[in-house]
C-alpha cells in the first residue's frame, strides 16, 4: 500500500475528505445570507441550527450519492483514483441513507413547507450526479443543486418563496456553473476518452473559460439584483468590488491552465466570494 493510500484510510478525516467537507463553504454562506435577509435580522436559534443541520446533512448525502454513482469512474480517473481508498462502497451507502434520512427528519422539524419539499430537494441534488452521462449541461445542474440552499433557507424562515431568493438562486446557478466549467478543464482528456458529457468536451477548454467569464458576470449582476429586491443598503453594495476582484483572480489563474493554480484559485476565490457575501449581508441586516 502506498503512503498516500495508508494516509487516506483514517476514519473521520478520511470521511471528510471523501465528501470534500471543506467545500461546504461554497453553498453555506448563500443559505445563511438568505436566512438573515428573510428574518430581517437574527433568525431564531432554533431555525438557525435546523437550517445549518439541513445544509450539512443534504450536502453530505449529495456527495455520498456522487461517490457511489461514480465509484468505478473515480477509480479510473487519475485525479480521483484515491477516493475509493477513503471508505468502502458499502460504508458510503450506509452513510448515504443515514444522511438523507437525517435531512428529511430535520427538515420536517422546521415547518410544513420544508417537510413537504425535503424529498424534492434530495432528488434535485442527487440528479446532478447522473447528468454527465446524458447531457453537456451538467454544470448548470450542479448550479441548480446548490441554488436549492438559499431557496430552502428562505422557506425555512417564512414558509414560502419570494423574488429575492429566486434572483439569488439564479446568481448561484451562474456562479457554480462558471467555476465548475473551470474546474472541469482538469478532466477534459478523461471525460473525452470515456464518453462523459460536459461543455468542456463539447466546446473545448478555451471557449468554456470564456463562457465561465460571462456566467460570473451574470452572477455579479444577480447579486446586485438580489440586493435591490431585498432592500439591502450601502454596506452590501460596498462589498461587490471585493467579489468582482475575487472572480477576476480566479479567471486570471484559470487562463494560465496551471492545474495546481486552478485548484488553489478555485477554492480560495470561491470561498472568499461566499464569505464576503455573508459578511456584507450580515453587516447590512444586523447592524
N, C-alpha and C positions, 0 to 999 in steps of 0.2 A: 504493500500500500504506500502510495506517495505521501510526502509530508502534507501536501495540500488536502488530500483525502482524509488523513487522520485528523487534521486540524478542523475539518468541517463536520466531523461526527461528534458534536458537542452539544447535546441536549438543547437547552433554551437558546443559547447563541446560534446554534445551527438552525433551529426553527425560525428565529428572527431573520436570519439570512435567507432562508428558503422563501419566506413571504415578503422579503425586501421591506422590512418594517420601517426602515429609515425613510422610505418613500411616502410614508403616511403624511409627511409634512406638505405634500403637494395638495391633496384634496381637503385636508382638515381645516386650514385657515379659511377657505371659502365657505365651508359649512358653519364654522363658528362665527364668521363675519356676518353671514346671512341671519344667523340666530340672534346676534346682537342687534342688528337693524330691525328685525321683526319684533323683538322685545322692546325696542326703543330705549335700550339701556341694558342693565344686567338682567339676564334671564334668571328664573328661579334656580336654586342649586339643584333641585330635582331634575328639572328639564335639561340643564346643562350636563349633568352627569349621565343622564339617559342618552342624550344625543352623542356624547363622547363615546359611550359604550357601544352604541349602534354603529358609529363610524368605524371603530376598531374591529368589531365583530364582522361587519359587512366586508370591509377590505380584506380581513383575514380569510373569510370564506371565498372571496373573489380570487385571491392569489392562490389559494389551495386548489380551487377548481381549475385555474390556469395550469398549475403544475401537474395535476392529474391528467388533464386533457392533452397536455404537450409532453408527457413523460418520455415517450420514445423519441420525439423530435428533439427535446432538450439534450438527450444523450448523444445525439448525432451532431449537434451544433457545437463547435469548439468553444464558443463564448459561454455556453450554458451547460457544458458537459458534466460539470461537477455537482449540479443540483441534485441528482439522484443519490448522491452520497450523503446529503444532509438529513434524509429521512427515508424510510421505506414507503412504497406506494400505499400499502395498507394503512400505515400510520397517517399518511396525508389524507386518505379517505375518511378515517375516523374523525380526525380533527376538522375536516371539511363539514361533515354532518353536524358535529358539535357546535362549530361557529355559526353555521347557517341557522340551526335551531335556536341558538342563543340570541342571534339577531332578531328573529321573529318574536321570541318571547319578550325581549327588551323593548322592541318597537311597540308591542301591544300594551306596554305599561305607560306609554307616552300619551296617546289619545286614540280615539276611534279611527281617525283618518290614517294615522301611521300604522295601526294594526291591520287595516284592510289593504294598504298599499305595500306592506313589507314583502310579501311574496313576489309582487310585481318588480320591486326594486332588485330583489335577488335574481330574477330572470334576466333583467337588463344587464346587470353586472357580470352574470355568468355567460351571457350570449356573446359578449365580446371575444372570449377566448376561442370561439368556434369560427369567427368571421374570416380569419386569414385563409380558411380552406375554400371559400367560395366568392369572396369579394375583394376588390382592390381598395375599398374604402374602410378598411379595418381601423385605421387611425381615428376616424370620426366616431366609430362605435365605441372606441376607448374613451374618447372625449365625452360622449353621451353617458357612458357609465359613471364617469367622475362627476358629471353635472347633476347626477342624482343627489349628491351630497348637499349642496346648498338648497336645492328644492326640498329635500327631506327635512332639513333643519328648519326651514321656514314653516313647513306644515306642522312640524313638532310644536312650534310656538303658537301659531294662530289657527291651525286646523284647515288651512286652505292655501292654494297657490295664488299669488298676485303677480303683477307685472315685474317688479324688481327682481325676484328670483329667476324669472324666465329670461330676463336680459342677462343677468349674471351667469345663468346656466349656458346661454349661448356663448358668452365670453369664455367660459371654462372649456366648452367644446372646441372652440378655435384655438385656445391656448394649448390644450392637451394634444390635439391633432397636430399642431405645429411642432411641439417638441418631440412627439412620437415619430414624426417624419425624420427629424434629425437623428434620433436615437436608432431608427430602423436602418439608417445607412450602414451601420455596423454589420447587419445581417444580409446585405444586398446579395452577395455571392451565394450564401447558403440558401436563402429564400428562392433565388432564381434557379438554382440547380435542383432543388427539391420540389419545385412547383407550388410553393406557398405564395399567396397573393398579398400584394401591398402596392401602394402607389410608387414606392421607390423602385420596385421591379418594373412596373408599367411605364413610368415616366423617366426613370434614370435619376441618379443622385443629384446632379446639378439642378434640374428642373424642380425636384422636390425641395431642395433647400430654398429655392426662390418662392415656391408655394408656401413654405413654412413662414417666410418673412411676411407674406400677405396675410396669413392667418393670424400671426401675432399682432399685426397692425389692426386687424378686425377685433381682436381681443382687447386691445388698448382702448378702442372706441367703445366697446361694450362696457368696459369698466367705467368710462365716463357716463355712458347711458344709465348704468346702474346707479351711479351717484345722483344723477338728475332725478330719476324715477323714485329713488328712496329719500330724496330731500337731504342729502348729505352736504356738508359745508366745506370751508376752505381747508381744514386740516386734511380732509380726504383728498381733495384735488391737488394739494401741495405735495402729496406723495407720488403722484402719477409720473413725474420726471424720473424718480428713482426706479420705478418699474420699467419705464422705457429704456433706461440705461442698462438694466439687468438683461433685458431682451436683446439689446444691441450687443452686449458682451457675449451672449450665448451664440448669436448668429455669426459674430466675428470669429469665434472659436471654431464653429462648425465649418466655416468656409475653408479652413486650413486642412480639413479632412484628416486631422490627427485624432485617432481613436481615443487615446488617453485624454487629450484635451476635450473631446466631445463628452466623455463620461464626466469629467470634472465640471465642465461648464453646465452640463445637463442638470446635475444635482445642485450645484451652488446657485446657479441663476434662478432655477425654478423654485427652489426652497426660499430664496430671497424674495421673489415675486409674491409668494403666498404670505410670507411673514410681513412684508411691507403693507400688503392689502389689509391683513388682520389688524395690525397696529394702527393704520390710518382710520379704519372703521371704528376701532375701539376708542381712539382719542376723540374722534368726532362725536360718537354717540354717548360716551361715558363721562366726558368732561363736565 
